[in-house]
Amino acid sequence: MRTVCLGDSFTQGFGVNRDENWVYLLNTPCSTFINKGISGDTTGGMLARFCSDAVHEKPNYLFITGGFNDLISGVSETVPQANYFAMVHQAFHNNMIPVVCTAPPFDPDAARAGWPELTDFDLVKDRYLALRNWLLSFANAFDLFHVDFYGEFEKVLSRNPGKDFYIDGIHLTSEGHEQIADIVLKALYSF
């Protein structure tokens, strides 16, 4: 099985070593996971590099995770919605099975110093929840495989009160990436 993971800093693994990233942790002798995450990328950037980063890799599956940076930059939720829609349909056109993914939750109060001056992170969180709901509805409406990292990671946080899985309220520690890898493995068994 060959899988491309297309995304932003969550996929790229901002702040952790390459071998601590959730995409890397999923590689086995029978399964290849290719990390095509770029820190700071938007879904528009992901769509622009779709051919080079997804189609040319000829994967069986394509995990798509993004939208957070779109909302930080102030665009409407309709922009990442349209880009997800396009990427899913391009995946099907190129014989890939798309997997629609939400990003893990984040803590606006723990954002890195200076970042709150960029945007209102509380507003971004509210808007991301609206995008998450749309992504889950979209996946259900089109009977798509999906992984709700947001909901699943909330369960991890509730089982581990007081445990900090974040570097800066947004990006995950190596332990956080291990939890994400476990969530993907469980999801793969259900596909």
TIPAPA-831362 format. One record per residue (C-alpha): z, x, y; residue in three letters. Coordinates in steps of 0.001 Angstrom, whole numbers, plus 524288, in hexadecimal, padded with zeros to 5 digits. Layout:
N
ZXYALA ...
end
This chain:
191
800008000080000MET 7FC3B8050C80D73ARG 802BB7FF6A81997THR 800A58022C8280AVAL 80BEC7FF338313ACYS 806817FCA883EC9LEU 810317FBEB849E3GLY 8182D801D3854D6ASP 8247A80A6585552SER 82B1E8024584ACEPHE 82046805D484150THR 81E7B813A68467DGLN 82D048165F844F8GLY 830E581A43852C0PHE 83D20822B3852A7GLY 83D91825FF84421VAL 8372D8307A83BECASN 82A4B82D1083561ARG 8309482CF2827D9ASP 83B398238B82C8CGLU 831A08192383127ASN 830B180C5D8297ETRP 8221180DF782732VAL 823DD81B8D82168TYR 82F46816E4818F6LEU 8267580CEB8123ELEU 81D07816FE80CB7ASN 81D328189E7FDF1THR 813A981E917F447PRO 80DD5810DF7F2A6CYS 80E6A80C25800CBSER 80951812AF80D11THR 80E6480E0681A3CPHE 807348135982616ILE 80E3F8139A8331AASN 8059780F5C83E6ALYS 8106680CC98481FGLY 80F93811CF85619ILE 81B978117585EC0SER 8199B808C886A96GLY 80D608025A86538ASP 80A467F422867C6THR 803507EAA985ED9THR 7F7657ECC28678AGLY 7F7ED7FB3B86462GLY 7F96B7F818855FEMET 7ED947EF338568DLEU 7E5C37F9BB85DB0ALA 7E87F803B0852F9ARG 7E74A7F9EF847DAPHE 7DAA17FFA384287CYS 7DEE780DEB842BCSER 7ECF480BB883E69ASP 7EB698007D834D4ALA 7DD697FE2E83060VAL 7DA3380C8A82E0BHIS 7E65780E3882586GLU 7E1898038081C34LYS 7EF087FE1A818FEPRO 7F2427F30380FC7ASN 7FCB77EE1A81937TYR 7FE587EEF4827F1LEU 80BEB7ED5982DD2PHE 80B017E97283C39ILE 817217EACB844C2THR 816B67EA558538EGLY 818337E25585FD6GLY 824C27E7DA8656APHE 81DC27F14D86E90ASN 814727E67F872D8ASP 8201D7DE9B87775LEU 826BE7EA4E87DE9ILE 81A577EC24885EASER 81B5C7DE1888A8CGLY 810007D769883C7VAL 810B87C9A387E82SER 814057C76787030GLU 806347C23986EBBTHR 800D57D02886FABVAL 807897D57186356PRO 804FE7C84F85CC3GLN 7F6617C9B585F0BALA 7F6967D7F485AAAASN 7FDE57D4E584E0ETYR 7F4447C9D984B91PHE 7E8BF7D32584D57ALA 7EEA67DE00844F4MET 7F1CD7D4AE839D0VAL 7E40A7CF4883997HIS 7DE007DCD583ABBGLN 7E6767E12182F4DALA 7E1207D622826E9PHE 7D34A7D94F82B51HIS 7D5567E769826E2ASN 7DB377E3D6819AAASN 7E95E7E6DD81D1BMET 7F4E67DDFE81AB9ILE 7FC1A7DC9C827B5PRO 80AE37DC2582822VAL 810117D667834D7VAL 81CEE7DCCE838A8CYS 827177DA5884317THR 82EBB7E5908492AALA 83D4C7E75D8469FPRO 846D87E1B585084PRO 84B0C7EA0E85BF2PHE 856CF7EAC6864F0ASP 853247EA2987366PRO 860BF7EEF687744ASP 85EF57FBA286FA7ALA 851847FF1787534ALA 84FB680D2F87940ARG 853AD810B888724ALA 848A080E068909AGLY 8418D80473887C8TRP 847C07F82B88D9APRO 841277FBB389A76GLU 834057F9C5893B6LEU 836327EBB788FF4THR 840347E11D88D93ASP 843A57E3C087F55PHE 84AFE7D6E587DF9ASP 83E957CFC6881EELEU 8368A7D85E878B1VAL 83FD37D4D286DA4LYS 83E397C63B8705AASP 82F807C7BA8710AARG 82F4C7CFDC86494TYR 836A57C51A85D73LEU 82BFB7BBA3861CCALA 8219B7C52885CCELEU 829067C6C185005ARG 829417B81384E0CASN 81AA67B769850B8TRP 817EC7C29E8472DLEU 81F877BBD783C5ELEU 8188B7AF0183F2DSER 80B747B60883F58PHE 80E657BC8383242ALA 8127C7AF9A82C48ASN 806E57A811831D3ALA 7FD1D7B1C082C1CPHE 805037B47C81FBCASP 806277C2EA82351LEU 80F357CCEC81D83PHE 819A67D0168276FHIS 8262C7D7C98292BVAL 830177D2DE83300ASP 836A37DFCD8363FPHE 83DE67D8CB84129TYR 844807CEEC83845GLY 8468E7D83282CEEGLU 84C6D7E2DC8357APHE 855907D8E083BB7GLU 85ADF7D6C482DE9LYS 85CDA7E57F82C6DVAL 864407E5CB83955LEU 86CDF7DA518356ASER 870437E0E48286BARG 873DB7ED7A82F8CASN 87BFF7E9BD83B78PRO 87EED7F55784421GLY 874557FDB683DCCLYS 86AA5802FB847AFASP 85CC78037284266PHE 856C88064A84FC8TYR 85427812A685782ILE 8532580B678646FASP 853F47FCC9861E9GLY 8456E7FC3085EADILE 841BD80774855A5HIS 847D2808C584838LEU 84FA2813F884276THR 84BD4819DA83559SER 855598105282EDAGLU 84E9580538835E7GLY 84185809E38308DHIS 8474180A22822D1GLU 84B357FBEF8247FGLN 83D727F87782920ILE 8377A7FF4C81D44ALA 840547F7148147BASP 83BF67EAB481B85ILE 82DA07EE4F8193DVAL 82FF97F11580AD0LEU 8364D7E3C6808FCLYS 82B1F7DD498104AALA 820D77E44180801LEU 826C87DE8B7FBB4TYR 824B67D0F980150SER 8164F7D2FC804DAPHE 
end
